[in-house]
Amino acid sequence: MALIKKTKRTVANRRNAIQHLARRMREEDKEGLTEELLERTKHHFCEGVYAREFFLPKEAACVGRVHKKGCFNVLLRGHLRVAMGEGETQDMKAPQFFVSGPGESKALYAYEDSVFITFHATEETDPDKMMDLFTVEDNQAYLAYRRELLTHEDNT
């Protein structure tokens, strides 16, 4: 299954294509798969590190929110197709480790049941706050977040 066509696109075009896929998936999520997957997400905390453990069942696809900052990513178990704005779409078999940068959203397709973990630096330990702390809904919200950071830096 080709989530994002393998072409030489700019980072912005690839990110927009991933966000378009995310919107389509949200519109078509009549069975509530997204909510079910979020409920199965596990949260781990240890001395300033937050790990978000995410299970994706075989033949399921999902698109994550846009990350405000870079993070470590580990495919602990399974086989995924991973598309991001930076770099080419890749098939990954566990175990795999990679770093994704700020402004990235990952589109995932599971060839088999898979466990995927992201790691973030934070002292916060409330799982309900993590999504808004580390991510925004889409590319436009990410650009607004970056503008706000730059404006704050200019005023200090």
HELIX and SHEET records of a PDB file:
HELIX    1   1 VAL A   11  GLU A   27  1                                  17    
HELIX    2   2 LEU A   33  GLU A   39  1                                   7    
HELIX    3   3 PRO A  127  PHE A  134  1                                   8    
HELIX    4   4 ASN A  139  ASP A  154  1                                  16    
SHEET    1   A 4 LYS A  42  CYS A  46  0                                        
SHEET    2   A 4 VAL A  49  LEU A  56 -1                                        
SHEET    3   A 4 ALA A 107  ALA A 121 -1                                        
SHEET    4   A 4 ALA A  61  VAL A  63 -1                                        
SHEET    1   B 5 LYS A  42  CYS A  46  0                                        
SHEET    2   B 5 VAL A  49  LEU A  56 -1                                        
SHEET    3   B 5 ALA A 107  ALA A 121 -1                                        
SHEET    4   B 5 CYS A  71  ALA A  83 -1                                        
SHEET    5   B 5 GLN A  90  LYS A  93 -1                                        
SHEET    1   C 5 LYS A  42  CYS A  46  0                                        
SHEET    2   C 5 VAL A  49  LEU A  56 -1                                        
SHEET    3   C 5 ALA A 107  ALA A 121 -1                                        
SHEET    4   C 5 CYS A  71  ALA A  83 -1                                        
SHEET    5   C 5 GLN A  96  SER A 100 -1                                        
SHEET    1   D 2 VAL A  66  HIS A  67  0                                        
SHEET    2   D 2 THR A 135  VAL A 136 -1                                        
END                                                                             
